C-alpha cells in the first residue's frame, strides 16, 4: 500500500467517508509525504505519512504536548502509528520564508518589510516558551535520534559538514587539524546549559503564517539542548538573509522575553552563542551538500552563497575561539562562493529555469538578466482537462501522469524537447553561460504543461547534477487545492 492509500484509509476511518479528492503537498528535502484532503464540513485537513517510526513517534508526542501547553502547533486529529500516518490541522501554504520572498524589495538598500518583521518579532517572543515549557513538559524518551544535543550529536553534524559538503564540493582541508578543531569546538559548546527543548530545525520554512500569526511545524528532530542553537538557526537561516540590524533587534527581543521566564547571564549566553552559529551553519552546509551533490537536487545549492556570506561576516568579527583549520576552511568557502560573481539567487554554474504556464495569461517573463531559451506549446497533446475524472487534478497527480504517458504523441513531443534542451545545455556549459529558460504552455497551465515541466526538471537533475534547476508552475494558485 502506498503513502497516499494509507492516508486515505486513515481519513475514511476518522470521517467515515472517502475524500472527494486528494492533493499532494510538497515536502521539500524530506522523505515524508503530505496530502491535502477536503473534510465533510467544507474545510481541509493535512494527511501525513512518514517511513521512520521513531521520527513519527517523536512528532506525534511533541505535537500533543506542545498543543496542550497552548503553543501554536498543528493539532493531531487522528493517527495510525503502525501505518505511519496521521491527520493534522491544515495551516495553509504560506511559510515565513514565502512571506519574506513575496514582500521583500529586490534592492537590498530598501527597508526590511515591516509586515515580515512583525512576524519575526512574534516568533522570537514565542521561542522561549517552546524551549522552557517544552523542556519541562516533553517526553524526551521519544526524542529521535538522540535524547539530547550532546557530544555525539555535535560530532555527527560536524562530520556531516566534512563529508557531505567539504569533500563533495572539493574544498581542500587538513583532516587531522580539522578534527582537532572539531574537538575544541565541541568542548566549548558543551559548556552551555543543555536542559531545555531544542527545536533543532528552527528556520523560516518551518514556520507557517496564518492571518499574520506564526504557527510551527517540523520539530520531530527536537531534543534537550542549549537555548542558543535555535536562535542561531533562525537568525542565520541562509536564504532568508536577514540584515545585521534585524538580527540584532531580534536577538535583543528574544533575550528580553527569555529573561521573563528564567534567569539569564547575558555574557555567558552571548559568549557561547556565536559558537552555536558556527555549528548550525556547518550543519546546514552539510545538508545543502548532501541534497545538492549527493541526491542531485541542485536547488539546495542555491543556499550556499548566502551561507558563505554569513561565514564571511563571522570571519570579519573573529571566531569565538582559536580554530585555525576551521577558519582556513571557511576562508576557502568564502573565496569560492561569497564574492560578487556568486548570484544571491542561484548557485554558481548554469541555471535552468523551467516553467509551466497557461496561454490565457500570456507568455511567462524571463527573470534572468541574460535571456535565452524556448517556449514549447503542449496544446497538440490530448488534453486530460477535458475529461471529468481529471478536472480537479494536475500534472502532478499520478492518474494524469499515466494518462499522458500512454499517449503516443507525448513520447514524440518529449523526444524532440529532450534532444533540443540537452544540446543547448551542453553548448551553454561549454561556453560558460549562466542561464537558460525553458517554458511549457497549455490551455489552462494545469495538466500538460505541468507534466512536461516536471519531467524535464527531473530528467535534467538526473543527467546534469551540476546544473541548478529552478522549477516554477505559474498558474499554481489557480489550481484546485491551490498552493500545493
Secondary structure, 3 states (H helix, E strand, C coil): CCHHHHHHHHHHHHHCCCCCCEEEECCCCCCCEEEEEECCCCCEEEEEECCCHHHHHHHHHHHHHHHHCCCCECCEEEEECCCCEEEEECCCCCEHHHHHHHHCCCCCCCCCCHHHHHHHHHHHHHHHHHHHHHHHHCCHHHCCCCCECCHHHHHHHHHHHHHHHHCCCCCCCCHHHHHHHHHHHHHHHCCCCCCEEECCCCCHHHEEEECCEEEECCCCCCEEECHHHHHHHHHCCCCCCCCHHHHHHHHHHHHHHHHCCCCCCHHHHHHHHHHHHHHHHHHHHHHHHHHHHHCCCHHHHHHHHHHHHHHHHHHHHCCCCCCHHHHHHHHHHHHHHCCCCCCCCCCCCCEEEEEEEEHHHCCCCCCCCCCCEEEEECCCCCCHHHCHHHCCCCCCCHHHHHHHHCCHHHHHHHHHHHHHHHHHHHHHHHHCCCEEEEEEEECCCCCHHHHHHHHHHHHHHHHCCCCEEEEEECCHHHCCCCCC
